[in-house]
């Protein structure tokens, strides 16, 4: 899938009735069920999320961020990743989900 290509991680996304397709350029961050964080096909320390997102936003300031978290990942890790993205200045941070059809 696209998420595997961009994050370097294959996850089992939760489904949501309100899931919507994002069309603009995005920064993708993966979170495995073990809590490992991936970005651009590499493992990054959770403390490096903010710096990596800041760098990505310099290249494309209008980018949103999508956190591609495994449905079995820790909520605490996902919330921390989202918080770091917002502190980096990301205007829109979303969580990837499969559409329930």
Steps between C-alpha positions, in 0.01 A plus 500: 500500500599865482550512875758220488692687230500831685553389861685173454246324722202280425220560750148375556304823511179529699187569301273803535169596342621860470836421335571745216763506229771766540595660168773750588867415552557331830770393739444139606612361834450132587453351846530122533304291747823481703519883514787541254480825302582506127546786257637493145578127513702518818454458871520827692508566871176649627703797626607570138144526363481877547833570324412268210158660452651850522744402224219362282294815552790721386489313169120528473342733762143415401543126562273325742615206711338159502585263783467145371464307824438130535165439670686315777751780562512680832276805522769674706758466222253621236399802711867583557569484124199725428614746768851515352353564154293790631800644687691485170239729347293253299167663420305179458575170672280200422492131583471258209200267501336265255162609373207284616286440196 
